[in-house]
Amino acid sequence: MQHTGYQPDTVVLIGAGNAIDAPLQKGLQKVGFRVQLLGLDQLAAASFTARTGTIVINAASCAGSARMSEARAVCEALRGQPYTALLHLSSYGVFGRARSKKIDEDTVPAPTSEIGRHWLACEQILAGEGVEQSLAENNVSILRLGWQVDRSERALLARVIRGLLNGKPVTLDDVSRGNPVTVADLVRVVVAMTQQLASGAPKSGIYHYGSADNCSAMEFGREVVDRVRSLYGEDYAADLQPVDPAPEDRSSVLSCERLRDVFGIQQRSWRQGLTRQVELWLERLQKAAT
């Protein structure tokens, strides 16, 4: 392999066990990194050692609520390891209550859900309570992402498409707003951050990333239906129903200026690449049904 000039040029990718793992691995390899993909079950604290001269990307917290304890065990295993830098993927879910303005990185997390408390616990295991100082001491960067719309078969995109295929209603929140993240955009951002971490960028900090435009789950669902119809004809009809009674506004729109200022990474619309994502999930769900 031709040397890329990255120092280090080796990445340990701790996967989530879902649709983000393979694209992340391929994206990192495409730009020249040597990638070792590890599953959550391979990361018992007694057996895992991150070698000096590696960058670790920890996607374990993206595995979903059923694997919370494993993701926390991964963070425990990573604490104090001699990696060059650690990029930990977290979530907007560490902020629990509705807010009228965008949430920046200095906002104090206050999760109100079980999974939100899990995400925050993972951050604290790696960073401690005195977050900024501990992050710098341990070369840890935390990337909090907007809601991921297509990481698993229970995520929003798959739910809407499954409703289309099965002719069943899908109930969606039409009140709360967020700035969603597709797998393709997540890969773009993580790869760009990793390249810069290997090229002299600051190796600690808290960053936010979500799409440039925000929406509700209902708005997203309607857009997906439109894409399916444009691909396969008007015969596809979806019964998208608002939650009744209307839920509390729990909008979580992330401010992403720090990521832009430090890494030069610009936000994109969640609509970019959506048609291709719809095609892939239609193929996946149709194949699973046969």
LOMARFI-678704 format. One record per residue (C-alpha): residue in one letter; x, y, z. Coordinates in Angstrom, 2 decimals. Layout:
% residues N
GUFI   type        px        py        pz
GUFI      A         X         Y         Z
...
% end
This chain:
% residues 290
GUFI   type        px        py        pz
GUFI      M      0.00      0.00      0.00
GUFI      Q      1.32      3.48     -0.87
GUFI      H      2.03      5.49      2.28
GUFI      T     -0.51      8.24      2.79
GUFI      G      1.56     10.49      5.01
GUFI      Y     -0.88     10.07      7.89
GUFI      Q      0.73      9.73     11.31
GUFI      P     -0.63      7.38     12.48
GUFI      D     -2.06      5.58      9.45
GUFI      T     -3.76      2.78     11.42
GUFI      V     -7.36      2.98     12.66
GUFI      V     -9.07      0.65     15.10
GUFI      L    -12.78      0.88     14.32
GUFI      I    -15.07     -0.41     17.05
GUFI      G    -18.25     -1.21     15.19
GUFI      A    -21.86     -0.82     16.19
GUFI      G    -22.95     -4.08     14.58
GUFI      N    -25.35     -2.33     12.21
GUFI      A    -25.47     -0.51      8.87
GUFI      I    -22.78      2.03      9.73
GUFI      D    -19.88     -0.42     10.15
GUFI      A    -19.11     -1.44      6.56
GUFI      P    -19.43      2.07      5.08
GUFI      L    -17.15      3.49      7.80
GUFI      Q    -14.55      0.80      7.18
GUFI      K    -14.67      1.28      3.40
GUFI      G    -14.57      5.08      3.70
GUFI      L    -11.46      4.98      5.88
GUFI      Q     -9.75      2.43      3.64
GUFI      K    -10.56      4.46      0.55
GUFI      V     -8.46      7.39      1.79
GUFI      G     -5.56      5.10      2.71
GUFI      F     -5.98      4.08      6.35
GUFI      R     -5.23      0.57      7.53
GUFI      V     -8.41     -0.42      9.36
GUFI      Q     -9.01     -3.08     11.98
GUFI      L    -12.75     -3.56     12.55
GUFI      L    -13.66     -4.97     15.95
GUFI      G    -17.06     -6.00     17.27
GUFI      L    -18.38     -5.25     20.74
GUFI      D    -17.96     -8.89     21.74
GUFI      Q    -14.21     -8.71     21.04
GUFI      L    -13.61     -5.91     23.49
GUFI      A    -13.57     -7.42     26.94
GUFI      A    -11.37     -5.24     29.11
GUFI      A     -9.05     -8.15     29.89
GUFI      S     -8.17     -8.84     26.26
GUFI      F     -8.17     -5.54     24.36
GUFI      T     -5.19     -3.25     24.05
GUFI      A     -5.08     -0.27     21.70
GUFI      R     -1.50     -0.04     20.48
GUFI      T      0.47      3.17     20.56
GUFI      G      0.30      4.78     17.14
GUFI      T     -3.35      4.10     16.39
GUFI      I     -6.46      6.20     16.12
GUFI      V     -9.52      4.58     17.68
GUFI      I    -13.02      5.32     16.38
GUFI      N    -15.61      4.12     18.85
GUFI      A    -19.07      3.59     17.32
GUFI      A    -20.19      1.22     20.10
GUFI      S    -22.73      3.69     21.49
GUFI      C    -24.53      3.66     18.11
GUFI      A    -25.45      0.00     18.58
GUFI      G    -28.86      0.78     20.08
GUFI      S    -30.60      0.45     23.42
GUFI      A    -30.36     -3.35     23.53
GUFI      R    -26.56     -3.18     23.75
GUFI      M    -26.12     -0.38     26.26
GUFI      S    -24.18     -2.43     28.79
GUFI      E    -21.77     -3.69     26.13
GUFI      A    -21.13     -0.18     24.84
GUFI      R    -20.34      1.02     28.35
GUFI      A    -17.99     -1.92     28.84
GUFI      V    -16.20     -0.92     25.63
GUFI      C    -15.69      2.60     26.98
GUFI      E    -14.30      1.15     30.21
GUFI      A    -11.92     -0.99     28.16
GUFI      L    -10.73      2.03     26.19
GUFI      R    -10.06      4.25     29.18
GUFI      G     -6.34      4.71     29.71
GUFI      Q     -5.30      2.90     26.54
GUFI      P     -2.18      4.25     24.74
GUFI      Y     -3.90      5.29     21.49
GUFI      T     -2.81      8.44     19.68
GUFI      A     -6.38      9.76     19.53
GUFI      L     -9.89      8.49     20.24
GUFI      L    -12.96      9.69     18.33
GUFI      H    -16.09      8.66     20.25
GUFI      L    -19.46      8.82     18.47
GUFI      S    -22.27     10.02     20.72
GUFI      S    -25.73     11.54     20.28
GUFI      Y    -27.97     14.57     20.62
GUFI      G    -29.85     12.36     23.09
GUFI      V    -27.63     13.60     25.93
GUFI      F    -29.85     16.72     25.83
GUFI      G    -33.29     15.83     27.06
GUFI      R    -35.66     18.78     27.12
GUFI      A    -37.16     20.91     24.37
GUFI      R    -35.16     23.96     23.34
GUFI      S    -36.12     26.82     21.07
GUFI      K    -32.56     27.54     19.94
GUFI      K    -29.78     25.41     18.59
GUFI      I    -27.78     23.42     21.13
GUFI      D    -24.07     24.19     21.16
GUFI      E    -21.21     22.23     22.67
GUFI      D    -21.15     24.30     25.88
GUFI      T    -24.72     23.34     26.78
GUFI      V    -24.79     21.13     29.87
GUFI      P    -26.23     17.67     29.04
GUFI      A    -29.42     16.73     30.87
GUFI      P    -30.79     13.46     29.43
GUFI      T    -34.36     12.48     30.27
GUFI      S    -34.44      9.03     28.65
GUFI      E    -32.70      5.80     29.56
GUFI      I    -30.71      5.72     26.34
GUFI      G    -29.80      9.40     26.76
GUFI      R    -28.38      8.63     30.20
GUFI      H    -26.46      5.75     28.62
GUFI      W    -24.93      8.03     25.97
GUFI      L    -23.89     10.51     28.62
GUFI      A    -22.46      7.76     30.84
GUFI      C    -20.27      6.58     27.96
GUFI      E    -18.97     10.12     27.47
GUFI      Q    -18.21     10.45     31.17
GUFI      I    -16.37      7.13     31.34
GUFI      L    -13.99      8.40     28.67
GUFI      A    -13.81     12.04     29.71
GUFI      G    -14.66     12.20     33.41
GUFI      E    -16.63     14.99     35.05
GUFI      G    -14.18     17.78     34.28
GUFI      V    -14.80     17.18     30.61
GUFI      E    -12.59     19.60     28.71
GUFI      Q     -9.48     19.01     30.82
GUFI      S     -9.95     15.25     30.85
GUFI      L    -10.54     15.13     27.11
GUFI      A     -7.25     16.93     26.51
GUFI      E     -5.36     14.70     28.94
GUFI      N     -6.67     11.55     27.26
GUFI      N     -6.69     12.71     23.60
GUFI      V    -10.45     12.13     23.36
GUFI      S    -12.78     13.83     20.88
GUFI      I    -16.55     13.40     21.23
GUFI      L    -18.77     13.78     18.16
GUFI      R    -22.46     14.14     19.05
GUFI      L    -24.68     13.35     16.09
GUFI      G    -28.23     14.32     15.20
GUFI      W    -30.78     11.53     14.94
GUFI      Q    -29.54      8.77     12.67
GUFI      V    -32.27      7.96     10.19
GUFI      D    -30.96      4.81      8.52
GUFI      R    -28.56      2.93     10.77
GUFI      S    -30.80     -0.08     11.46
GUFI      E    -34.07     -1.74     10.50
GUFI      R    -35.76      0.01     13.42
GUFI      A    -34.57      3.45     12.37
GUFI      L    -36.90      5.98     10.75
GUFI      L    -36.08      5.39      7.09
GUFI      A    -36.63      1.64      7.35
GUFI      R    -39.86      2.12      9.34
GUFI      V    -41.35      4.34      6.63
GUFI      I    -40.29      2.07      3.77
GUFI      R    -41.54     -1.02      5.61
GUFI      G    -44.90      0.70      6.04
GUFI      L    -44.98      1.36      2.30
GUFI      L    -44.19     -2.23      1.42
GUFI      N    -46.65     -3.72      3.92
GUFI      G    -49.44     -1.19      3.48
GUFI      K    -49.49     -0.47      7.20
GUFI      P    -49.75      2.93      8.92
GUFI      V    -46.66      4.57     10.39
GUFI      T    -47.08      6.95     13.33
GUFI      L    -44.62      9.84     13.33
GUFI      D    -43.87     12.87     15.49
GUFI      D    -44.88     16.06     13.68
GUFI      V    -43.89     18.39     16.52
GUFI      S    -40.28     17.83     17.58
GUFI      R    -37.54     18.89     15.20
GUFI      G    -33.95     17.84     14.75
GUFI      N    -31.17     17.85     12.18
GUFI      P    -30.90     14.23     11.02
GUFI      V    -27.80     12.39      9.82
GUFI      T    -27.67      9.73      7.14
GUFI      V    -25.06      6.97      7.16
GUFI      A    -23.41      8.44      4.06
GUFI      D    -23.02     11.84      5.71
GUFI      L    -21.82     10.31      8.98
GUFI      V    -19.08      8.49      7.05
GUFI      R    -18.06     11.69      5.27
GUFI      V    -17.67     13.58      8.55
GUFI      V    -15.91     10.80     10.48
GUFI      V    -13.43     10.14      7.66
GUFI      A    -12.63     13.86      7.35
GUFI      M    -12.09     14.18     11.10
GUFI      T     -9.86     11.09     11.16
GUFI      Q     -7.74     12.39      8.30
GUFI      Q     -7.15     15.62     10.19
GUFI      L     -6.52     13.89     13.53
GUFI      A     -3.76     12.01     11.71
GUFI      S     -2.42     15.24     10.21
GUFI      G     -1.98     17.47     13.24
GUFI      A     -5.50     18.63     14.15
GUFI      P     -6.35     19.10     17.85
GUFI      K     -6.82     15.67     19.39
GUFI      S     -9.48     16.59     21.94
GUFI      G    -12.78     18.43     22.08
GUFI      I    -16.55     18.15     21.88
GUFI      Y    -18.18     18.61     18.49
GUFI      H    -21.70     18.45     17.10
GUFI      Y    -22.86     17.38     13.66
GUFI      G    -26.30     17.35     12.09
GUFI      S    -27.73     18.27      8.70
GUFI      A    -27.87     21.88      7.56
GUFI      D    -31.68     21.83      7.50
GUFI      N    -33.87     20.58     10.33
GUFI      C    -37.17     18.74     10.10
GUFI      S    -39.67     16.67     12.04
GUFI      A    -39.99     12.90     11.65
GUFI      M    -43.21     13.49      9.71
GUFI      E    -41.53     15.83      7.23
GUFI      F    -38.76     13.30      6.73
GUFI      G    -41.29     10.52      6.19
GUFI      R    -43.16     12.51      3.55
GUFI      E    -39.92     13.17      1.67
GUFI      V    -39.10      9.46      1.70
GUFI      V    -42.53      8.62      0.29
GUFI      D    -42.00     11.16     -2.49
GUFI      R    -38.64      9.57     -3.36
GUFI      V    -40.16      6.09     -3.50
GUFI      R    -42.94      7.30     -5.78
GUFI      S    -40.45      9.06     -8.06
GUFI      L    -38.52      5.80     -8.37
GUFI      Y    -41.30      3.22     -8.58
GUFI      G    -44.47      5.05     -9.52
GUFI      E    -47.49      6.58     -7.85
GUFI      D    -48.94      3.21     -6.85
GUFI      Y    -46.95      3.34     -3.63
GUFI      A    -49.08      4.93     -0.94
GUFI      A    -48.11      5.49      2.67
GUFI      D    -50.38      6.04      5.63
GUFI      L    -48.31      8.46      7.73
GUFI      Q    -50.19      9.45     10.86
GUFI      P    -49.24     12.10     13.44
GUFI      V    -48.89     11.04     17.04
GUFI      D    -52.21     11.59     18.83
GUFI      P    -52.39     13.38     21.17
GUFI      A    -49.59     15.63     20.00
GUFI      P    -46.43     14.95     22.01
GUFI      E    -44.39     17.45     23.99
GUFI      D    -42.00     19.44     21.84
GUFI      R    -38.62     17.77     22.39
GUFI      S    -36.77     19.46     19.55
GUFI      S    -33.01     18.99     19.54
GUFI      V    -31.27     20.96     16.79
GUFI      L    -27.50     20.86     17.11
GUFI      S    -25.29     23.84     16.42
GUFI      C    -22.28     22.68     14.39
GUFI      E    -20.09     25.78     14.16
GUFI      R    -17.21     24.35     16.22
GUFI      L    -16.78     21.40     13.84
GUFI      R    -16.67     23.83     10.93
GUFI      D    -14.23     26.20     12.65
GUFI      V    -11.78     23.50     13.84
GUFI      F    -12.01     20.91     11.06
GUFI      G    -13.49     22.93      8.19
GUFI      I    -16.34     20.42      7.79
GUFI      Q    -19.49     21.94      6.30
GUFI      Q    -23.02     20.75      6.96
GUFI      R    -25.04     19.16      4.18
GUFI      S    -28.75     18.76      3.71
GUFI      W    -30.21     15.41      4.76
GUFI      R    -31.91     15.42      1.35
GUFI      Q    -28.56     14.94     -0.42
GUFI      G    -28.15     11.30     -1.32
GUFI      L    -31.56     10.37      0.09
GUFI      T    -32.75      8.79     -3.16
GUFI      R    -29.84      6.35     -3.14
GUFI      Q    -30.43      5.53      0.53
GUFI      V    -34.08      4.81     -0.27
GUFI      E    -33.06      2.49     -3.11
GUFI      L    -30.67      0.56     -0.87
GUFI      W    -33.21      0.11      1.91
GUFI      L    -35.95     -0.94     -0.50
GUFI      E    -33.63     -3.60     -1.89
GUFI      R    -32.62     -4.72      1.62
GUFI      L    -36.14     -4.97      2.99
GUFI      Q    -37.53     -6.64     -0.14
GUFI      K    -34.71     -9.21      0.00
GUFI      A    -35.42     -9.88      3.69
GUFI      A    -39.10    -10.46      2.90
GUFI      T    -38.43    -13.14      0.27
% end
